[in-house]
């Protein structure tokens, strides 16, 4: 299983939200590239990046910071947050990002998702961010009305292989990840599932690895020191 330490970006800074609430934001660093360098020093091979401003605006306000992280570490970088047009997809991929994650656009515009998948293949992933079993959109500020299972089924039919699945109620809450949800999804679908939200202990990492998940994202637990990233990467492998 691949471990993806995460950097959420807002105004060029590394931040974390509590359960997706922009009013509950903690700034961890004014220099996200230094955090990324520590990820690499701990043995990480992949980084998960989120442009929190982009998630609301649909723009790429943190592109310069994202590129500094990519160029300074050389690690596999995936990026999500407000990617709703082919122009934005091209901007990231042409700049050297390895994979882009479509969230709101994947839910609300399946034709666009299919066009991206046809053109860029596995460099396209979908984000399935669920609150109470319903997929949320627009930076987690609105409910889509589509259930998590319905959405995953749509992704399989379209031919999307990789999905980043978040339980919003666990995100940043340090209460453990929703193991039952990931177990259910992994048994029901043949997708490459990355678990996100609440991965806050080595036991979480071990349990997700034993489900043969594709990946797991570590966010707040790294920043608070609850998880030793180097040990977590060893457990994930």
C-alpha positions as CSV (number, residue, x, y, z in Angstrom):
1,X,0.0,0.0,0.0
2,X,1.3,3.5,-0.9
3,X,1.3,6.1,1.8
4,X,0.5,9.6,0.7
5,X,1.5,12.3,3.3
6,X,-0.7,15.3,2.5
7,X,-0.2,19.0,2.2
8,X,-3.3,21.2,2.1
9,X,-2.5,24.6,0.6
10,X,-4.1,28.0,1.4
11,X,-2.5,31.3,0.4
12,X,0.8,29.4,-0.2
13,X,0.8,27.9,3.3
14,X,0.5,24.4,4.6
15,X,-2.7,24.2,6.6
16,X,-5.3,21.7,7.9
17,X,-9.0,22.1,8.3
18,X,-11.2,20.4,10.9
19,X,-13.9,18.3,9.1
20,X,-13.6,20.4,6.0
21,X,-14.5,23.6,7.8
22,X,-12.6,26.7,6.5
23,X,-13.4,28.6,9.7
24,X,-11.5,25.9,11.6
25,X,-8.1,26.2,9.9
26,X,-4.7,25.7,11.4
27,X,-1.6,27.0,9.7
28,X,1.4,24.6,10.1
29,X,4.0,26.1,7.8
30,X,4.6,29.2,5.6
31,X,7.0,27.0,3.6
32,X,5.2,23.8,2.4
33,X,8.2,22.7,0.3
34,X,10.1,22.2,3.6
35,X,7.4,19.8,4.8
36,X,7.6,18.0,1.5
37,X,11.4,17.6,1.9
38,X,10.7,16.0,5.3
39,X,8.3,13.6,3.7
40,X,11.0,12.6,1.3
41,X,13.6,12.2,4.1
42,X,11.1,9.9,5.9
43,X,11.0,7.6,2.8
44,X,7.8,8.8,1.2
45,X,7.6,8.3,-2.6
46,X,4.2,10.0,-3.1
47,X,2.6,13.3,-2.0
48,X,-1.1,14.2,-1.9
49,X,-1.7,17.9,-2.5
50,X,-4.9,19.9,-2.1
51,X,-5.5,23.5,-3.2
52,X,-8.1,24.5,-0.7
53,X,-8.6,27.9,-2.4
54,X,-9.0,26.2,-5.7
55,X,-11.6,23.9,-4.3
56,X,-13.9,26.9,-3.7
57,X,-12.9,29.1,-6.7
58,X,-12.1,26.5,-9.5
59,X,-8.9,28.4,-10.1
60,X,-5.2,27.4,-9.5
61,X,-4.0,30.0,-7.0
62,X,-1.4,27.8,-5.4
63,X,0.2,26.5,-8.6
64,X,3.5,28.2,-8.0
65,X,3.8,26.5,-4.6
66,X,2.7,23.1,-6.0
67,X,5.4,23.3,-8.7
68,X,8.1,24.2,-6.1
69,X,7.1,21.1,-4.1
70,X,7.2,18.9,-7.2
71,X,10.6,20.3,-8.5
72,X,12.3,20.3,-5.1
73,X,11.4,16.7,-4.1
74,X,11.0,14.8,-7.4
75,X,8.3,12.7,-5.7
76,X,5.1,11.5,-7.3
77,X,2.6,14.4,-6.8
78,X,-1.1,14.2,-7.1
79,X,-3.2,17.3,-6.8
80,X,-6.9,18.0,-6.1
81,X,-9.0,21.0,-5.4
82,X,-11.3,22.8,-7.9
83,X,-10.2,21.0,-11.1
84,X,-13.3,21.5,-13.2
85,X,-12.1,22.3,-16.7
86,X,-9.8,20.7,-19.3
87,X,-7.7,23.9,-19.2
88,X,-6.9,23.3,-15.5
89,X,-6.2,19.6,-16.0
90,X,-3.8,20.5,-18.8
91,X,-2.2,23.2,-16.7
92,X,-1.3,20.8,-14.0
93,X,-0.3,17.9,-16.1
94,X,1.7,20.0,-18.6
95,X,3.5,21.5,-15.6
96,X,4.7,18.1,-14.5
97,X,2.2,16.9,-11.9
98,X,1.7,13.2,-12.0
99,X,-2.0,12.9,-11.4
100,X,-5.0,15.2,-11.0
101,X,-8.0,14.4,-8.9
102,X,-11.5,15.5,-10.1
103,X,-14.0,16.0,-7.3
104,X,-17.0,18.2,-8.0
105,X,-16.5,17.9,-11.7
106,X,-16.4,14.1,-11.5
107,X,-19.7,14.0,-9.7
108,X,-21.6,16.7,-11.6
109,X,-20.2,16.3,-15.1
110,X,-19.6,12.6,-16.0
111,X,-19.0,13.4,-19.6
112,X,-16.1,15.7,-18.7
113,X,-14.7,12.9,-16.4
114,X,-14.9,10.5,-19.4
115,X,-13.1,13.0,-21.7
116,X,-10.3,13.4,-19.2
117,X,-10.0,9.7,-18.7
118,X,-9.9,9.0,-22.4
119,X,-7.2,11.6,-23.0
120,X,-5.0,11.1,-19.9
121,X,-5.7,7.6,-18.7
122,X,-4.4,6.8,-15.2
123,X,-3.2,10.4,-14.7
124,X,-6.9,11.1,-13.8
125,X,-8.4,10.1,-10.5
126,X,-11.7,10.9,-8.9
127,X,-12.3,12.2,-5.4
128,X,-15.3,10.7,-3.5
129,X,-15.8,12.8,-0.4
130,X,-18.7,11.6,1.6
131,X,-20.6,12.9,4.6
132,X,-23.2,10.5,6.0
133,X,-22.8,8.3,3.0
134,X,-23.6,11.1,0.5
135,X,-20.9,12.6,-1.8
136,X,-20.1,16.3,-1.1
137,X,-19.0,18.8,-3.7
138,X,-17.6,22.4,-4.0
139,X,-15.0,22.1,-1.2
140,X,-17.4,20.0,0.9
141,X,-19.8,22.9,1.2
142,X,-22.7,21.2,-0.7
143,X,-24.3,17.7,-0.8
144,X,-24.6,16.1,-4.3
145,X,-27.5,13.8,-3.5
146,X,-25.4,10.9,-4.9
147,X,-24.5,8.0,-2.5
148,X,-20.9,6.9,-2.2
149,X,-21.8,3.4,-3.6
150,X,-23.6,4.9,-6.6
151,X,-20.7,7.2,-7.4
152,X,-18.1,4.3,-7.2
153,X,-20.3,2.3,-9.5
154,X,-20.3,5.1,-12.0
155,X,-16.6,5.4,-11.8
156,X,-16.1,1.7,-12.5
157,X,-18.4,1.9,-15.6
158,X,-16.6,4.9,-17.0
159,X,-13.3,3.2,-16.5
160,X,-11.7,5.3,-13.8
161,X,-9.3,3.2,-11.9
162,X,-8.2,5.4,-9.0
163,X,-10.5,7.0,-6.4
164,X,-9.5,8.9,-3.3
165,X,-12.3,8.3,-0.8
166,X,-12.8,10.5,2.2
167,X,-15.1,10.2,5.2
168,X,-15.5,14.0,5.9
169,X,-16.7,13.3,9.5
170,X,-13.3,11.7,10.3
171,X,-11.1,14.3,8.5
172,X,-8.8,16.1,10.9
173,X,-10.7,14.7,13.9
174,X,-8.0,12.3,15.0
175,X,-10.7,9.7,15.8
176,X,-9.4,6.9,13.6
177,X,-10.4,6.1,10.0
178,X,-13.7,4.6,8.9
179,X,-12.3,1.0,8.4
180,X,-15.7,-0.5,7.9
181,X,-16.5,1.9,5.0
182,X,-13.2,1.0,3.2
183,X,-13.7,-2.7,3.8
184,X,-17.1,-2.5,2.3
185,X,-16.0,-0.5,-0.8
186,X,-12.9,-2.8,-1.3
187,X,-15.1,-5.8,-1.4
188,X,-17.8,-4.3,-3.6
189,X,-15.6,-2.5,-6.3
190,X,-12.4,-3.3,-8.2
191,X,-11.2,0.3,-7.9
192,X,-7.8,1.4,-6.7
193,X,-9.0,3.0,-3.4
194,X,-7.0,5.5,-1.4
195,X,-8.3,6.0,2.1
196,X,-8.5,9.5,3.4
197,X,-9.8,11.1,6.6
198,X,-8.8,10.2,10.1
199,X,-5.8,7.9,9.5
200,X,-4.3,8.7,12.8
201,X,-2.4,5.6,14.1
202,X,-0.1,2.8,12.9
203,X,-3.0,0.4,13.6
204,X,-5.1,2.3,11.1
205,X,-2.3,2.0,8.5
206,X,-1.9,-1.7,9.2
207,X,-5.7,-2.4,9.0
208,X,-6.0,-0.6,5.6
209,X,-2.9,-2.4,4.3
210,X,-4.5,-5.7,5.2
211,X,-7.5,-4.8,3.1
212,X,-5.2,-4.6,0.1
213,X,-6.1,-0.9,-0.4
214,X,-4.1,0.9,-3.0
215,X,-3.2,3.8,-0.7
216,X,-3.8,5.8,2.4
217,X,-3.4,9.5,3.1
218,X,-1.9,10.9,6.3
219,X,-2.7,14.5,7.1
220,X,-3.2,15.9,10.6
221,X,-1.6,12.9,12.4
222,X,1.7,13.8,10.8
223,X,1.5,17.5,11.8
224,X,0.6,16.8,15.4
225,X,3.2,14.0,15.7
226,X,0.6,11.3,16.4
227,X,2.1,9.2,13.6
228,X,5.8,8.7,13.0
229,X,5.8,9.0,9.2
230,X,8.9,6.8,8.7
231,X,7.3,4.0,10.8
232,X,4.0,4.4,9.0
233,X,5.6,4.0,5.6
234,X,7.3,0.8,6.8
235,X,4.0,-0.5,8.1
236,X,2.2,0.4,4.8
237,X,4.8,-1.6,2.8
